[in-house]
Amino acid sequence: MGRRIPTAPWPRRVAVVFTFVTLASASAFAQVRPAAQPSPLPSPSPAPTPQAGRGHALQKNFFKNILADQRDIWTSPLRASGGDAKWLVPLGGATAALLATDHQTACWMDSGGLMSARMNLSRDVSYVGSPYGTGAVAATFYLFGLAKHDSRAKETGILAGEAMIDTSVVVGVFKGALRRSRPMEDDSRGKFFNGGAAFPSGHSSGSWALATVVANEYGRDRKLVRFGAYGFAAAVGLARYTGRAHFLSDVLVGGAIGYSVGRFVYVKHHNPDLDRDSNRVGSLVRSKYFPMIAPSYDAGGRGGREYGVSLAWNF
């Protein structure tokens, strides 16, 4: 009678349930659409003022929009439809498979040579996907748009910042509820409700939120821009795994949340007037005045690791 009944399977079972709830919410985020607005009366001479006014409204109502986003996000499962299953089922299956093999795949990172070099490189890449790195990219878009009166760049900065804040709130709630141990803790067992903060990955979700907004703004007709943005987000997520900061399931679910929230914010707040003038689509990419943005880091600086954003102009 004094023997204790093992309870180890229950945290994993509950975690799987929470995973499917997370993915169900993520799928619903992507399906949310802004309420239909009545078509305006025809105007004899279209003026750019409505476009500028909408951009100003995004800036003025930034925090108000975030509160509205959170309401829509957390109530979105109530509006989920059967069409969500076409990608929710395979994503949920992949997540369940990764949860079942997380211990084994995490142990792979303990074996092999060059472990120290791999860890250092993973940490350096992770810095780029940190809130400081992604926030710097969003701020660069916004400041450029403000200085050059580029409405698309300004909107990109605002929506990217909004998406990353929305994502951090969602991820923070799940981290606090699930409390999963990190791979470097508890012999890489990844136990849930164990006081950790591994599930889901915040770096992965924030990077995917930023990448999704940028890809939708500038990569609709440019595969290189789209693949580059999503490749950046995937690299950050992979670095969190190779650096033993997260399990693969943490990275996958974090990326799914970031992508879905980023897509939701873009669809809800994007100004369609920006797409009517084909000469303005991608103006940021073609402009000789706008610099190429690339993350920079120095692992051996005098004061320790240094990281930031490098800018390069082509004339």
C-alpha positions in Angstrom: 0.0 0.0 0.0 3.0 2.3 0.5 4.2 1.8 -3.0 4.0 5.0 -5.1 2.3 4.7 -8.5 4.5 6.0 -11.3 3.2 9.2 -12.8 5.8 9.9 -15.5 3.5 9.2 -18.5 0.9 11.7 -17.5 3.0 14.9 -18.0 3.8 13.7 -21.6 0.1 12.9 -22.3 -1.0 16.2 -21.0 1.8 17.9 -23.0 0.5 16.2 -26.2 -3.0 17.6 -25.5 -1.6 21.0 -24.9 0.4 20.7 -28.1 -2.7 20.0 -30.2 -4.5 22.9 -28.5 -1.5 25.1 -29.5 -1.6 23.9 -33.0 -5.3 24.2 -33.2 -5.1 27.8 -32.1 -2.3 28.4 -34.6 -4.3 27.0 -37.4 -7.3 29.2 -36.4 -5.0 32.3 -36.3 -4.2 31.9 -39.9 -7.9 31.7 -40.8 -9.0 34.9 -39.0 -9.9 37.6 -41.4 -10.8 41.3 -40.7 -14.4 42.1 -40.8 -15.7 43.0 -44.2 -15.9 46.7 -44.8 -18.3 48.5 -47.1 -16.8 49.5 -50.4 -16.1 53.2 -50.6 -17.9 55.4 -53.2 -15.9 55.8 -56.4 -13.7 58.8 -56.4 -12.8 60.8 -59.5 -9.2 61.3 -58.5 -7.6 58.9 -56.0 -5.3 60.6 -53.6 -2.6 59.1 -51.4 -4.0 60.5 -48.2 -6.1 57.4 -47.3 -2.9 55.3 -47.5 -1.0 57.7 -45.3 -3.9 58.0 -42.9 -4.0 54.2 -42.5 -0.3 54.1 -41.7 -0.7 56.7 -39.1 -3.6 54.8 -37.6 -1.4 51.7 -37.3 1.1 53.7 -35.4 -1.4 55.5 -33.2 -3.4 52.4 -32.3 -0.4 50.1 -32.0 -1.1 48.9 -28.4 -4.9 49.0 -28.9 -4.4 46.7 -31.9 -2.3 44.3 -29.8 -5.2 44.0 -27.3 -7.6 43.3 -30.1 -5.2 40.8 -31.6 -5.0 38.9 -28.3 -8.8 38.8 -28.1 -9.1 37.3 -31.6 -6.2 34.9 -31.0 -7.5 33.3 -27.8 -11.0 33.1 -29.1 -10.0 31.8 -32.6 -10.4 28.1 -31.7 -14.2 28.8 -31.5 -14.1 29.8 -35.1 -12.0 26.9 -36.4 -13.4 25.0 -39.4 -12.9 21.6 -41.0 -10.5 23.1 -43.5 -7.9 23.6 -40.8 -7.4 19.8 -40.7 -5.6 19.7 -44.0 -2.5 21.1 -42.3 -3.3 20.7 -38.7 -3.3 16.9 -38.8 0.2 16.5 -40.4 1.6 19.2 -38.2 0.1 17.6 -35.1 1.4 14.2 -36.2 4.9 15.6 -36.7 4.8 17.3 -33.2 3.7 14.1 -31.6 6.5 12.2 -33.3 9.1 14.7 -32.2 7.8 14.6 -28.6 8.2 10.9 -28.6 11.8 11.1 -29.9 13.0 14.3 -28.2 15.1 12.5 -25.7 16.9 10.6 -28.4 17.4 13.5 -30.7 18.7 15.7 -27.9 21.2 13.0 -27.0 22.6 13.2 -30.5 23.9 16.6 -29.7 26.0 15.2 -26.8 27.9 12.9 -29.2 30.4 13.7 -31.9 33.4 16.0 -32.1 33.6 19.8 -32.3 30.9 20.1 -29.6 32.4 23.3 -28.2 32.6 25.0 -31.6 29.1 23.9 -32.5 27.7 25.3 -29.2 29.5 28.7 -29.8 28.2 29.0 -33.3 24.6 28.0 -32.2 24.7 30.7 -29.5 25.9 33.3 -31.9 23.2 32.5 -34.4 20.6 32.5 -31.6 21.6 36.1 -30.7 20.4 37.2 -34.2 17.0 35.6 -33.4 16.8 37.1 -29.9 14.2 39.9 -29.2 17.1 42.4 -29.6 18.1 41.1 -33.0 14.6 40.8 -34.5 13.5 44.0 -32.8 16.4 45.8 -34.5 15.3 44.6 -37.9 11.8 45.7 -37.3 13.0 49.1 -36.1 15.2 49.5 -39.2 12.2 49.0 -41.5 10.1 51.5 -39.5 12.8 54.2 -39.3 13.7 53.9 -43.0 10.0 54.2 -43.9 9.7 57.2 -41.6 12.7 58.9 -43.1 12.0 58.1 -46.8 8.2 58.3 -46.6 8.0 54.7 -47.7 4.7 53.4 -46.5 5.4 49.8 -47.1 8.7 49.8 -45.1 6.9 51.7 -42.3 4.1 49.2 -42.3 6.5 46.3 -42.3 8.2 47.6 -39.2 4.9 48.3 -37.3 3.4 44.9 -38.2 6.5 43.0 -37.5 6.7 44.6 -34.0 3.1 43.9 -33.4 3.4 40.3 -34.5 6.4 39.7 -32.3 4.7 41.1 -29.3 1.6 39.1 -29.9 3.7 36.0 -30.3 5.7 36.6 -27.2 2.4 36.8 -25.2 1.1 33.5 -26.6 4.4 31.7 -26.1 4.8 33.2 -22.6 1.4 31.7 -21.5 2.3 28.3 -22.8 5.7 28.4 -21.3 4.3 29.3 -17.9 1.6 26.6 -18.1 3.8 23.7 -19.4 7.1 24.5 -17.6 9.1 22.1 -19.6 12.8 21.4 -18.8 15.5 22.2 -21.3 17.7 19.6 -22.9 20.7 20.6 -20.7 18.5 19.9 -17.6 17.2 16.6 -16.2 19.4 14.4 -18.5 17.6 15.7 -21.6 14.3 14.0 -20.6 12.3 17.1 -21.3 9.8 16.7 -18.5 6.8 18.9 -18.4 5.5 20.7 -15.3 9.1 20.6 -14.0 9.9 24.3 -13.6 11.5 24.9 -17.0 10.7 27.3 -19.8 11.5 25.3 -23.0 8.2 24.7 -24.7 7.6 26.4 -27.1 10.8 28.1 -28.4 10.5 31.9 -28.1 13.4 32.6 -30.5 11.8 30.4 -33.1 8.4 31.9 -32.7 9.7 35.5 -32.8 11.9 34.9 -35.8 9.1 33.2 -37.8 6.7 36.1 -36.9 9.2 38.6 -38.3 10.0 36.5 -41.3 6.3 36.0 -42.2 5.5 39.7 -42.2 8.6 40.5 -44.3 7.9 37.6 -46.7 4.3 38.8 -47.2 5.3 42.4 -47.7 8.2 41.9 -50.0 8.3 38.3 -51.1 5.0 37.8 -52.8 6.6 38.0 -56.3 10.2 37.4 -55.2 11.1 33.9 -54.2 14.5 34.8 -53.0 13.2 37.3 -50.6 10.6 34.8 -49.3 13.0 31.9 -49.0 15.6 34.2 -47.5 13.2 35.4 -44.8 11.9 31.9 -43.9 15.5 30.5 -44.2 16.6 33.0 -41.6 13.8 31.9 -39.2 14.6 28.2 -39.8 18.3 28.8 -39.1 17.5 30.4 -35.8 15.3 27.5 -34.8 17.9 25.0 -35.8 20.5 26.9 -33.8 18.3 26.6 -30.7 18.3 22.8 -31.2 22.0 22.4 -31.9 22.9 24.7 -29.1 20.9 22.4 -26.7 18.6 25.2 -25.7 15.4 23.5 -27.0 14.1 20.2 -28.2 13.0 19.8 -31.8 9.3 19.8 -30.8 9.8 23.1 -29.0 11.3 24.6 -32.2 8.5 23.2 -34.4 5.6 24.4 -32.3 7.3 27.8 -31.7 7.7 28.2 -35.4 4.1 27.3 -36.1 2.9 29.9 -33.6 5.1 32.6 -35.0 4.2 31.9 -38.6 0.4 31.8 -37.8 0.4 34.9 -35.7 2.6 36.8 -38.2 0.2 35.8 -41.0 -2.8 36.8 -38.9 -1.4 40.3 -38.1 -0.5 40.9 -41.8 -3.9 39.9 -43.1 -5.7 41.8 -40.5 -3.8 45.1 -40.7 -2.1 45.2 -44.2 -3.1 48.2 -46.3 -4.2 46.8 -49.7 -3.6 50.3 -51.3 0.1 49.5 -51.1 -0.4 46.7 -53.7 -2.3 48.8 -56.3 0.7 50.6 -57.5 3.1 48.0 -59.0 5.9 50.4 -59.0 5.8 50.5 -55.2 5.7 46.8 -54.6 9.1 45.9 -53.4 10.4 49.4 -53.6 12.4 48.8 -50.5 14.3 45.9 -52.2 15.0 47.9 -55.4 15.9 51.2 -53.8 19.5 52.1 -54.0 19.2 54.2 -50.9 18.1 51.4 -48.7 20.9 49.3 -47.2 21.3 45.5 -47.3 20.6 44.4 -43.7 22.7 41.6 -42.3 23.2 40.4 -38.7 26.7 40.7 -37.5 28.5 39.2 -34.5 32.0 38.8 -33.1 32.5 35.8 -30.9 36.0 37.1 -29.8 35.5 40.7 -29.0 37.5 42.5 -26.3 34.5 42.8 -24.1 33.1 39.4 -24.9 30.6 38.5 -27.6 29.4 41.4 -29.7 26.4 41.3 -32.0 24.3 43.8 -33.9 23.1 44.6 -37.4 25.4 45.6 -40.3 24.2 47.9 -43.1 25.7 48.0 -46.7 24.8 50.4 -49.5 25.2 49.7 -53.2 25.5 52.7 -55.6 
